[in-house]
Amino acid sequence: MKFILSSVLLLFSLNSSFGFVEANNDPVRIDIQNISIDSNSEINLNSGWEFYWNKLLEPTQFNADIKPDSIISLHNWTGFILNNKKLSSFGYATYRLKFSIPIERPNLSVFIPPAYSSSKTWINGKLISEFGKVATTQAKTMHRRYPQTIPLDIHESEFEIVIQVANFYHNKAGLDKPLVLASSTHMKSKNRKKIMADMLFIGCLGFIGFFFLLFYFFYWNKDKAILLLGIACVCLSYMAISSRYAPLAEIFRNASWAFLTRIEYVSLFCAGTAASLFFNQIFKKFTHAPYPKILIYGFYILSFLVIVLPAPYFTQFVFPFLVYMIVNILYVFFIIATSIKEKRHDSVLLLVSVLLGTIVFFLHIFVFLGKLENAIIYVNFGYVLVFLLLSMLLMVRFSTSFKQLERAKELAVSQRREISTKSNELSKMNLELKENLRQLESYNAELDSFNHIVSHDLKAPLVAMHTLITFIEEDLSLELDETSKSHFDLLKGRISKMDALINGLLEYSKVAKGDKVKELFSLNSLLKEIVDILDFGNTNTILFPDEDIQVYASKIELEHVFQNLISNAIKYCDKEKVIIEISALITDEKYVFSVKDNGPGIDQKYHSKIFEMFGQLDKDDETSTGIGLTIVQKIVKENYGEITVDSEKGKGTNFKFTWKI
């Protein structure tokens, strides 16, 4: 602090002692003979410069006849007014300063800041350096800008500095910062510290950036925040090394400085955008939906303008970008405050990072604008600390993700074990199923054998008994009275009933084995075929559905169901004329059919009994076996349907059944 105050007081004393008036065009020699210069002193050579516009003069060309256009202090020459007109940023000029210093002094050096944008320097008539190529046209000028520290001859006390500058690409022009006179030891120490700070900044950010990029592409691409932070670090590292050391200009010596500056600006925009998208990735839950789109479109627009606009217009977009980033930082603070209210644990760490980053960012703005020249040394450490904190935040996220992955792996192992156990159980069940299938095949074989026995071994004696009784009845026909004839008829009826029961059992056993090939057919055509058989004389009223639907099903099975229901309606009707109404409709997954008649109806207490095998309401009915509706129910269930009866005694019967499509 003491050193800063002494430097400020020294600067004010110099300005007052020079008595500089910018409008005065007479050459000035600055006398620093009476100023004490110690090892820590810095003297700004900012005032008393002769300025020659659109002239490239060498030390040997100065004489009494050549007068400067103005005596100036060093800043952007676009702020100079000559002949009532502001100077253009494009042009060339010569700067000249004469000063004297004590012969008894420490070894001194002069620090010359980089000029916009090519320069050629002489001290006491000796050519010291040339950066780029200074010329009077854009085609002949090669733009290069570097700082330099030049030691002064210890045996001299009178010095003349002549600097030629040409600029045809930047909106700034000329020497915009003062030259600094200080002891060589102080200058070397200051340069070493600055280089150390720069290398720390560039090296740390470059290492962090490339580490996260490699980590993302080769190990963990689940989190885009890693990629975004890596891009931001690499871009900032490149921007720093490019603006201070210009390695690409050294490698590609003929490259356009405007082209290299465009790369540097795009890197700056990319770094700011990537850092903002990194923040959005972490707090995606809290940011507004348009926020990432605004960032991306803003980057595209600024980059496009920097690439396509000619010099010097593209060099004017740094300040708007900085304002754009300040607004973005304010939004970041708002989102972090919102996330802290939601008790996000990583919000505090990010808040500290953003606060520190904001402070460093504003310091960097002041450095960029030339307000705090030495602060860049401390700014570099601040940036490194900010990105280390952000790296810690990423590591916390990665650690959380890794723990979740470990839990997922443990769950997967547990599930794999469970699946293995279930697989073993399933294997056992498969073995049991195979055994059940083997037994079922055996049962089916036994059932086929049973059907054969019933068909031949049981039916054959019945046929023989019926034939024998007929023969006996014929032989005794003249001797039989009415009672005997009645007994013979009853005996033949019982044999016929037994034959019908056997036939019904055979038909029931064959339902599941029948031909189940599905086909598309007209329902009304099928009903007409059934009615032509059951109502040959057309003596009954049978109403078909109003709309003839197309049915995709097993035609044989559906025909059997309708034939049985219609046959029962005709057979058991107690009215003079049978009236049967058939309806059908299609739903999303099934057909719905109904057969309604005007018969005697069925008492509700018998609704379930009629579907039982051998279930009969009329025990004296010799023609019924009680198997028909059982077969109907079995067929309907085989087709994933359900059959119900809606009836009351004396009010007819309505059978409804469904059939899966």
Secondary structure as GFF3:
##gff-version 3
##sequence-region A 1 661
A	DSSP	alpha_helix	2	18	.	.	.	ID=ss1
A	DSSP	beta_strand	29	31	.	.	.	ID=ss2
A	DSSP	beta_strand	42	45	.	.	.	ID=ss3
A	DSSP	beta_strand	49	53	.	.	.	ID=ss4
A	DSSP	three_ten_helix	59	61	.	.	.	ID=ss5
A	DSSP	beta_strand	70	72	.	.	.	ID=ss6
A	DSSP	three_ten_helix	77	79	.	.	.	ID=ss7
A	DSSP	beta_strand	81	82	.	.	.	ID=ss8
A	DSSP	beta_strand	85	86	.	.	.	ID=ss9
A	DSSP	beta_strand	91	100	.	.	.	ID=ss10
A	DSSP	beta_strand	108	112	.	.	.	ID=ss11
A	DSSP	beta_strand	118	123	.	.	.	ID=ss12
A	DSSP	beta_strand	126	131	.	.	.	ID=ss13
A	DSSP	beta_strand	148	151	.	.	.	ID=ss14
A	DSSP	beta_strand	158	167	.	.	.	ID=ss15
A	DSSP	beta_strand	179	183	.	.	.	ID=ss16
A	DSSP	alpha_helix	184	218	.	.	.	ID=ss17
A	DSSP	alpha_helix	224	245	.	.	.	ID=ss18
A	DSSP	alpha_helix	247	251	.	.	.	ID=ss19
A	DSSP	alpha_helix	257	282	.	.	.	ID=ss20
A	DSSP	alpha_helix	290	308	.	.	.	ID=ss21
A	DSSP	three_ten_helix	313	316	.	.	.	ID=ss22
A	DSSP	alpha_helix	318	341	.	.	.	ID=ss23
A	DSSP	alpha_helix	346	368	.	.	.	ID=ss24
A	DSSP	three_ten_helix	373	375	.	.	.	ID=ss25
A	DSSP	alpha_helix	376	452	.	.	.	ID=ss26
A	DSSP	pi_helix	453	458	.	.	.	ID=ss27
A	DSSP	alpha_helix	459	475	.	.	.	ID=ss28
A	DSSP	alpha_helix	482	510	.	.	.	ID=ss29
A	DSSP	beta_strand	518	522	.	.	.	ID=ss30
A	DSSP	alpha_helix	523	534	.	.	.	ID=ss31
A	DSSP	beta_strand	541	543	.	.	.	ID=ss32
A	DSSP	beta_strand	550	554	.	.	.	ID=ss33
A	DSSP	alpha_helix	555	571	.	.	.	ID=ss34
A	DSSP	beta_strand	579	586	.	.	.	ID=ss35
A	DSSP	beta_strand	590	597	.	.	.	ID=ss36
A	DSSP	three_ten_helix	604	606	.	.	.	ID=ss37
A	DSSP	three_ten_helix	609	611	.	.	.	ID=ss38
A	DSSP	alpha_helix	628	638	.	.	.	ID=ss39
A	DSSP	beta_strand	643	647	.	.	.	ID=ss40
A	DSSP	beta_strand	653	660	.	.	.	ID=ss41
###
